[in-house]
């Protein structure tokens, strides 16, 4: 428990103080955000705000996780390191995208194919590694079965198909987090709630692990390294929460694709390793709804030959064009996210309670 709290606390401190330093460096070098011309006109005032703040989030998570293990002198696990690998790897792809925007002075970064190739390379390597490193019970960090609250055994996939499934999850969640990042503090605050929820899930799975004879019961969880995953989850929650101090409206810094792709990678990795891949659709329901708004907008536009379902997608910009204040949208979306998190955790705990003899 000490390692978990230290990981979260150190990551929080890392972004609280590290972001202030990052803002100074980014402003000094003129690394500011470029705003798309077809977006809400109110966003033009944000032009030049420092971006690529996701570097601080990623650095703080790695700092918090590493130092927490050093202080408690506890070894890291394969699961924990793999989550950090996916977060940092996708963050690097996002950094390349952000750097392209800054260096070429435009609102568009990498080409869609280049970005997809980068995400694919990281996702495929992570997915292959996730089926390695079996522990004493033969458990690997990832399972070849599709999962909801635990593995769905009749949805067991062959390894090659399981790898493709993980790649799909990673691509979906990294892009979902990217789409949700558009208003000051929106993605950061919502991600804090999702990661905090997964810290609770991991703690519960650790206390009810099948690998521990003292707590093993009929509803125990066959999950690899749940306690260490709780360290990573709380470190991610702490880093996002600390960053929110500087990212809340009016934002003094943006996380950029560096941060949003990394956060999406964290969603994917934690859902995969906790065997709750489909439950993430509920817990991170806000990100799902925002993504669906884009899919529906594109589909409706093509189907009706030019008509729009929303004034603008993603969904948060639709409400902006309806005249809602940015801070109002953010707070109401946070409330919706909190309700999704509460529902997801309720279902998770309820399944365990109902399943008891």
Secondary structure, 3 states (H helix, E strand, C coil): CHHHHHHHHHHHHHHHHHHHHHHHHHHHHCCECCCCCCCCHHHHHHCCCECCCHHHHHHHHHHHHHHHHHHHCCCCCHHHHHHHHHHHHHHHHHHHHHHHHHHCCCCCCCCHHHHHHHHHHHHHHHHHHCCCCCCCCCCCCCCCEEECCCEEEEEECCHHHHHHHHHHHHHHHHHHHHHHCCCCCHHHHHHHHHHHHHHHHHHHHHHCECCCCCCCCCCCECCCCHHHHHHHHHHHHHHHHHHHHHHCCCCCECCHHHHHHHHHHHHHHHHHHCCCCCCHHHHCHHHHHHHHHHHHHHHHHHHCCCCCCCCCCCHHHHHHHCCCCHHHHHHHHHHHHHHHHHHHHHHHHHHHHHCCC
